[in-house]
Amino acid sequence: MFQILDTFSDVETDPEIRPNPGFLTSDQWRRAFSRAGFGHAEIAPDIVRIRQIYQHFFTGAICGQKSA
């Protein structure tokens, strides 16, 4: 579904920050939150663990917290 949207695939890429268009991996999200100054970022559910069992699982949420 998303692949038909230009804004999904026609994005500026960067070898370290965003190596390819489309969804970010959980590691890429964690690094993005860290670069934005969030000291703690949590992803739910535990996508890394789930993907060890079912590698086509991609859905989750990320929450970050900035120190005052």
ROFITOR-491891 format. One record per atom (N, C-alpha, C): residue in three letters; atom name; x, y, z. Coordinates in nm, 4 decimals. Example, Ala and Ser with C-alpha at 12.3 -4.5 7.8 and 13.67 -1.06 7.14 Angstrom:
BEGIN
<site type="ALA" atom="N" px="1.3190" py="-0.5690" pz="0.7800"/>
<site type="ALA" atom="CA" px="1.2300" py="-0.4500" pz="0.7800"/>
<site type="ALA" atom="C" px="1.3200" py="-0.3300" pz="0.7800"/>
<site type="SER" atom="N" px="1.2850" py="-0.2250" pz="0.7080"/>
<site type="SER" atom="CA" px="1.3670" py="-0.1060" pz="0.7140"/>
<site type="SER" atom="C" px="1.2900" py="0.0030" pz="0.7870"/>
//
This chain:
BEGIN
<site type="MET" atom="N" px="0.0812" py="-0.1187" pz="0.0000"/>
<site type="MET" atom="CA" px="0.0000" py="0.0000" pz="0.0000"/>
<site type="MET" atom="C" px="0.0863" py="0.1261" pz="0.0000"/>
<site type="PHE" atom="N" px="0.1791" py="0.1356" pz="0.0929"/>
<site type="PHE" atom="CA" px="0.2609" py="0.2565" pz="0.1029"/>
<site type="PHE" atom="C" px="0.3518" py="0.2745" pz="-0.0188"/>
<site type="GLN" atom="N" px="0.3908" py="0.1638" pz="-0.0822"/>
<site type="GLN" atom="CA" px="0.4830" py="0.1712" pz="-0.1945"/>
<site type="GLN" atom="C" px="0.4276" py="0.2531" pz="-0.3111"/>
<site type="ILE" atom="N" px="0.2973" py="0.2719" pz="-0.3193"/>
<site type="ILE" atom="CA" px="0.2403" py="0.3500" pz="-0.4293"/>
<site type="ILE" atom="C" px="0.2500" py="0.5006" pz="-0.4038"/>
<site type="LEU" atom="N" px="0.2856" py="0.5411" pz="-0.2836"/>
<site type="LEU" atom="CA" px="0.2977" py="0.6827" pz="-0.2494"/>
<site type="LEU" atom="C" px="0.4386" py="0.7332" pz="-0.2797"/>
<site type="ASP" atom="N" px="0.4484" py="0.8412" pz="-0.3552"/>
<site type="ASP" atom="CA" px="0.5797" py="0.8987" pz="-0.3857"/>
<site type="ASP" atom="C" px="0.6545" py="0.9379" pz="-0.2589"/>
<site type="THR" atom="N" px="0.5834" py="0.9876" pz="-0.1593"/>
<site type="THR" atom="CA" px="0.6485" py="1.0326" pz="-0.0361"/>
<site type="THR" atom="C" px="0.7037" py="0.9170" pz="0.0467"/>
<site type="PHE" atom="N" px="0.6672" py="0.7950" pz="0.0129"/>
<site type="PHE" atom="CA" px="0.7196" py="0.6776" pz="0.0825"/>
<site type="PHE" atom="C" px="0.8531" py="0.6345" pz="0.0220"/>
<site type="SER" atom="N" px="0.8628" py="0.6429" pz="-0.1092"/>
<site type="SER" atom="CA" px="0.9830" py="0.5923" pz="-0.1756"/>
<site type="SER" atom="C" px="1.0753" py="0.7015" pz="-0.2294"/>
<site type="ASP" atom="N" px="1.0242" py="0.8207" pz="-0.2526"/>
<site type="ASP" atom="CA" px="1.1052" py="0.9290" pz="-0.3076"/>
<site type="ASP" atom="C" px="1.1553" py="1.0182" pz="-0.1942"/>
<site type="VAL" atom="N" px="1.2499" py="0.9652" pz="-0.1179"/>
<site type="VAL" atom="CA" px="1.3042" py="1.0375" pz="-0.0025"/>
<site type="VAL" atom="C" px="1.4557" py="1.0502" pz="-0.0166"/>
<site type="GLU" atom="N" px="1.5102" py="1.1485" pz="0.0520"/>
<site type="GLU" atom="CA" px="1.6552" py="1.1647" pz="0.0533"/>
<site type="GLU" atom="C" px="1.7150" py="1.0578" pz="0.1439"/>
<site type="THR" atom="N" px="1.8113" py="0.9847" pz="0.0931"/>
<site type="THR" atom="CA" px="1.8745" py="0.8796" pz="0.1728"/>
<site type="THR" atom="C" px="2.0133" py="0.9247" pz="0.2171"/>
<site type="ASP" atom="N" px="2.0638" py="0.8571" pz="0.3184"/>
<site type="ASP" atom="CA" px="2.1960" py="0.8844" pz="0.3733"/>
<site type="ASP" atom="C" px="2.2517" py="0.7502" pz="0.4189"/>
<site type="PRO" atom="N" px="2.3763" py="0.7172" pz="0.3849"/>
<site type="PRO" atom="CA" px="2.4305" py="0.5857" pz="0.4187"/>
<site type="PRO" atom="C" px="2.4232" py="0.5500" pz="0.5673"/>
<site type="GLU" atom="N" px="2.4332" py="0.6496" pz="0.6553"/>
<site type="GLU" atom="CA" px="2.4328" py="0.6199" pz="0.7981"/>
<site type="GLU" atom="C" px="2.2974" py="0.6418" pz="0.8638"/>
<site type="ILE" atom="N" px="2.2238" py="0.7416" pz="0.8193"/>
<site type="ILE" atom="CA" px="2.0986" py="0.7764" pz="0.8860"/>
<site type="ILE" atom="C" px="1.9789" py="0.7041" pz="0.8255"/>
<site type="ARG" atom="N" px="1.9694" py="0.7071" pz="0.6944"/>
<site type="ARG" atom="CA" px="1.8567" py="0.6428" pz="0.6255"/>
<site type="ARG" atom="C" px="1.9089" py="0.5823" pz="0.4955"/>
<site type="PRO" atom="N" px="1.9617" py="0.4596" pz="0.5019"/>
<site type="PRO" atom="CA" px="2.0267" py="0.4004" pz="0.3855"/>
<site type="PRO" atom="C" px="1.9324" py="0.3653" pz="0.2704"/>
<site type="ASN" atom="N" px="1.8046" py="0.3504" pz="0.2978"/>
<site type="ASN" atom="CA" px="1.7091" py="0.3168" pz="0.1925"/>
<site type="ASN" atom="C" px="1.5724" py="0.3755" pz="0.2259"/>
<site type="PRO" atom="N" px="1.4904" py="0.3985" pz="0.1224"/>
<site type="PRO" atom="CA" px="1.3561" py="0.4524" pz="0.1473"/>
<site type="PRO" atom="C" px="1.2672" py="0.3493" pz="0.2154"/>
<site type="GLY" atom="N" px="1.1523" py="0.3945" pz="0.2602"/>
<site type="GLY" atom="CA" px="1.0579" py="0.3038" pz="0.3251"/>
<site type="GLY" atom="C" px="1.0653" py="0.3154" pz="0.4761"/>
<site type="PHE" atom="N" px="1.0159" py="0.2126" pz="0.5414"/>
<site type="PHE" atom="CA" px="1.0118" py="0.2120" pz="0.6871"/>
<site type="PHE" atom="C" px="1.1513" py="0.1998" pz="0.7461"/>
<site type="LEU" atom="N" px="1.1717" py="0.2631" pz="0.8602"/>
<site type="LEU" atom="CA" px="1.2971" py="0.2487" pz="0.9334"/>
<site type="LEU" atom="C" px="1.2926" py="0.1212" pz="1.0165"/>
<site type="THR" atom="N" px="1.4096" py="0.0618" pz="1.0405"/>
<site type="THR" atom="CA" px="1.4176" py="-0.0524" pz="1.1310"/>
<site type="THR" atom="C" px="1.4134" py="-0.0008" pz="1.2748"/>
<site type="SER" atom="N" px="1.3963" py="-0.0903" pz="1.3692"/>
<site type="SER" atom="CA" px="1.3944" py="-0.0477" pz="1.5093"/>
<site type="SER" atom="C" px="1.5284" py="0.0140" pz="1.5491"/>
<site type="ASP" atom="N" px="1.6395" py="-0.0396" pz="1.4991"/>
<site type="ASP" atom="CA" px="1.7710" py="0.0195" pz="1.5287"/>
<site type="ASP" atom="C" px="1.7835" py="0.1595" pz="1.4697"/>
<site type="GLN" atom="N" px="1.7331" py="0.1787" pz="1.3481"/>
<site type="GLN" atom="CA" px="1.7378" py="0.3113" pz="1.2868"/>
<site type="GLN" atom="C" px="1.6530" py="0.4105" pz="1.3654"/>
<site type="TRP" atom="N" px="1.5384" py="0.3672" pz="1.4153"/>
<site type="TRP" atom="CA" px="1.4541" py="0.4551" pz="1.4976"/>
<site type="TRP" atom="C" px="1.5256" py="0.4930" pz="1.6266"/>
<site type="ARG" atom="N" px="1.5892" py="0.3950" pz="1.6911"/>
<site type="ARG" atom="CA" px="1.6619" py="0.4240" pz="1.8157"/>
<site type="ARG" atom="C" px="1.7728" py="0.5269" pz="1.7916"/>
<site type="ARG" atom="N" px="1.8482" py="0.5100" pz="1.6829"/>
<site type="ARG" atom="CA" px="1.9550" py="0.6055" pz="1.6512"/>
<site type="ARG" atom="C" px="1.8973" py="0.7437" pz="1.6210"/>
<site type="ALA" atom="N" px="1.7844" py="0.7489" pz="1.5505"/>
<site type="ALA" atom="CA" px="1.7207" py="0.8778" pz="1.5194"/>
<site type="ALA" atom="C" px="1.6783" py="0.9485" pz="1.6475"/>
<site type="PHE" atom="N" px="1.6191" py="0.8746" pz="1.7403"/>
<site type="PHE" atom="CA" px="1.5771" py="0.9343" pz="1.8673"/>
<site type="PHE" atom="C" px="1.6990" py="0.9804" pz="1.9466"/>
<site type="SER" atom="N" px="1.8061" py="0.9029" pz="1.9443"/>
<site type="SER" atom="CA" px="1.9285" py="0.9407" pz="2.0147"/>
<site type="SER" atom="C" px="1.9872" py="1.0694" pz="1.9560"/>
<site type="ARG" atom="N" px="1.9918" py="1.0800" pz="1.8236"/>
<site type="ARG" atom="CA" px="2.0419" py="1.2023" pz="1.7584"/>
<site type="ARG" atom="C" px="1.9554" py="1.3229" pz="1.7923"/>
<site type="ALA" atom="N" px="1.8261" py="1.2993" pz="1.8171"/>
<site type="ALA" atom="CA" px="1.7339" py="1.4087" pz="1.8502"/>
<site type="ALA" atom="C" px="1.7408" py="1.4462" pz="1.9978"/>
<site type="GLY" atom="N" px="1.8269" py="1.3786" pz="2.0748"/>
<site type="GLY" atom="CA" px="1.8454" py="1.4146" pz="2.2143"/>
<site type="GLY" atom="C" px="1.7646" py="1.3349" pz="2.3146"/>
<site type="PHE" atom="N" px="1.7000" py="1.2294" pz="2.2698"/>
<site type="PHE" atom="CA" px="1.6248" py="1.1453" pz="2.3624"/>
<site type="PHE" atom="C" px="1.7200" py="1.0448" pz="2.4253"/>
<site type="GLY" atom="N" px="1.7337" py="1.0499" pz="2.5569"/>
<site type="GLY" atom="CA" px="1.8246" py="0.9610" pz="2.6273"/>
<site type="GLY" atom="C" px="1.7742" py="0.8189" pz="2.6371"/>
<site type="HIS" atom="N" px="1.6450" py="0.8021" pz="2.6331"/>
<site type="HIS" atom="CA" px="1.5863" py="0.6691" pz="2.6459"/>
<site type="HIS" atom="C" px="1.4760" py="0.6543" pz="2.5421"/>
<site type="ALA" atom="N" px="1.4828" py="0.5492" pz="2.4636"/>
<site type="ALA" atom="CA" px="1.3778" py="0.5192" pz="2.3655"/>
<site type="ALA" atom="C" px="1.3362" py="0.3743" pz="2.3837"/>
<site type="GLU" atom="N" px="1.2077" py="0.3522" pz="2.3858"/>
<site type="GLU" atom="CA" px="1.1557" py="0.2169" pz="2.4054"/>
<site type="GLU" atom="C" px="1.0634" py="0.1807" pz="2.2894"/>
<site type="ILE" atom="N" px="1.0789" py="0.0590" pz="2.2396"/>
<site type="ILE" atom="CA" px="0.9961" py="0.0103" pz="2.1298"/>
<site type="ILE" atom="C" px="0.9087" py="-0.1025" pz="2.1817"/>
<site type="ALA" atom="N" px="0.7800" py="-0.0949" pz="2.1490"/>
<site type="ALA" atom="CA" px="0.6865" py="-0.1993" pz="2.1914"/>
<site type="ALA" atom="C" px="0.6026" py="-0.2422" pz="2.0720"/>
<site type="PRO" atom="N" px="0.5793" py="-0.3698" pz="2.0586"/>
<site type="PRO" atom="CA" px="0.6375" py="-0.4803" pz="2.1340"/>
<site type="PRO" atom="C" px="0.7857" py="-0.4985" pz="2.0990"/>
<site type="ASP" atom="N" px="0.8492" py="-0.5961" pz="2.1586"/>
<site type="ASP" atom="CA" px="0.9913" py="-0.6234" pz="2.1360"/>
<site type="ASP" atom="C" px="1.0088" py="-0.6823" pz="1.9952"/>
<site type="ILE" atom="N" px="1.0214" py="-0.5931" pz="1.8970"/>
<site type="ILE" atom="CA" px="1.0255" py="-0.6346" pz="1.7567"/>
<site type="ILE" atom="C" px="1.1454" py="-0.7243" pz="1.7276"/>
<site type="VAL" atom="N" px="1.2596" py="-0.6943" pz="1.7849"/>
<site type="VAL" atom="CA" px="1.3790" py="-0.7754" pz="1.7605"/>
<site type="VAL" atom="C" px="1.3534" py="-0.9195" pz="1.8031"/>
<site type="ARG" atom="N" px="1.2942" py="-0.9379" pz="1.9187"/>
<site type="ARG" atom="CA" px="1.2655" py="-1.0728" pz="1.9695"/>
<site type="ARG" atom="C" px="1.1602" py="-1.1431" pz="1.8838"/>
<site type="ILE" atom="N" px="1.0551" py="-1.0705" pz="1.8488"/>
<site type="ILE" atom="CA" px="0.9488" py="-1.1290" pz="1.7668"/>
<site type="ILE" atom="C" px="1.0030" py="-1.1707" pz="1.6307"/>
<site type="ARG" atom="N" px="1.0896" py="-1.0880" pz="1.5718"/>
<site type="ARG" atom="CA" px="1.1412" py="-1.1192" pz="1.4384"/>
<site type="ARG" atom="C" px="1.2342" py="-1.2397" pz="1.4386"/>
<site type="GLN" atom="N" px="1.2829" py="-1.2807" pz="1.5545"/>
<site type="GLN" atom="CA" px="1.3596" py="-1.4049" pz="1.5619"/>
<site type="GLN" atom="C" px="1.2682" py="-1.5243" pz="1.5364"/>
<site type="ILE" atom="N" px="1.1404" py="-1.5074" pz="1.5682"/>
<site type="ILE" atom="CA" px="1.0415" py="-1.6138" pz="1.5488"/>
<site type="ILE" atom="C" px="0.9698" py="-1.5973" pz="1.4150"/>
<site type="TYR" atom="N" px="0.9296" py="-1.4734" pz="1.3841"/>
<site type="TYR" atom="CA" px="0.8555" py="-1.4438" pz="1.2614"/>
<site type="TYR" atom="C" px="0.9178" py="-1.3217" pz="1.1961"/>
<site type="GLN" atom="N" px="1.0025" py="-1.3445" pz="1.0942"/>
<site type="GLN" atom="CA" px="1.0841" py="-1.2359" pz="1.0410"/>
<site type="GLN" atom="C" px="1.0082" py="-1.1333" pz="0.9578"/>
<site type="HIS" atom="N" px="0.8808" py="-1.1538" pz="0.9298"/>
<site type="HIS" atom="CA" px="0.8031" py="-1.0569" pz="0.8518"/>
<site type="HIS" atom="C" px="0.7201" py="-0.9633" pz="0.9400"/>
<site type="PHE" atom="N" px="0.7498" py="-0.9575" pz="1.0693"/>
<site type="PHE" atom="CA" px="0.6782" py="-0.8689" pz="1.1613"/>
<site type="PHE" atom="C" px="0.7443" py="-0.7318" pz="1.1594"/>
<site type="PHE" atom="N" px="0.6649" py="-0.6261" pz="1.1325"/>
<site type="PHE" atom="CA" px="0.7216" py="-0.4924" pz="1.1193"/>
<site type="PHE" atom="C" px="0.6497" py="-0.3860" pz="1.2017"/>
<site type="THR" atom="N" px="0.5458" py="-0.4183" pz="1.2727"/>
<site type="THR" atom="CA" px="0.4619" py="-0.3177" pz="1.3363"/>
<site type="THR" atom="C" px="0.5008" py="-0.2954" pz="1.4818"/>
<site type="GLY" atom="N" px="0.5131" py="-0.1694" pz="1.5200"/>
<site type="GLY" atom="CA" px="0.5444" py="-0.1375" pz="1.6576"/>
<site type="GLY" atom="C" px="0.5307" py="0.0115" pz="1.6812"/>
<site type="ALA" atom="N" px="0.5580" py="0.0517" pz="1.8022"/>
<site type="ALA" atom="CA" px="0.5532" py="0.1931" pz="1.8393"/>
<site type="ALA" atom="C" px="0.6814" py="0.2255" pz="1.9150"/>
<site type="ILE" atom="N" px="0.7274" py="0.3486" pz="1.9006"/>
<site type="ILE" atom="CA" px="0.8467" py="0.3921" pz="1.9727"/>
<site type="ILE" atom="C" px="0.8117" py="0.5147" pz="2.0558"/>
<site type="CYS" atom="N" px="0.8664" py="0.5181" pz="2.1752"/>
<site type="CYS" atom="CA" px="0.8417" py="0.6294" pz="2.2660"/>
<site type="CYS" atom="C" px="0.9770" py="0.6750" pz="2.3195"/>
<site type="GLY" atom="N" px="0.9998" py="0.8043" pz="2.3191"/>
<site type="GLY" atom="CA" px="1.1260" py="0.8568" pz="2.3688"/>
<site type="GLY" atom="C" px="1.1034" py="0.9547" pz="2.4823"/>
<site type="GLN" atom="N" px="1.2051" py="0.9684" pz="2.5662"/>
<site type="GLN" atom="CA" px="1.1954" py="1.0596" pz="2.6795"/>
<site type="GLN" atom="C" px="1.3217" py="1.1440" pz="2.6850"/>
<site type="LYS" atom="N" px="1.3032" py="1.2748" pz="2.6899"/>
<site type="LYS" atom="CA" px="1.4160" py="1.3672" pz="2.7000"/>
<site type="LYS" atom="C" px="1.4361" py="1.4064" pz="2.8450"/>
<site type="SER" atom="N" px="1.5605" py="1.4151" pz="2.8844"/>
<site type="SER" atom="CA" px="1.5901" py="1.4625" pz="3.0193"/>
<site type="SER" atom="C" px="1.5671" py="1.6128" pz="3.0249"/>
<site type="ALA" atom="N" px="1.5240" py="1.6594" pz="3.1403"/>
<site type="ALA" atom="CA" px="1.4957" py="1.8035" pz="3.1570"/>
<site type="ALA" atom="C" px="1.6210" py="1.8857" pz="3.1609"/>
//
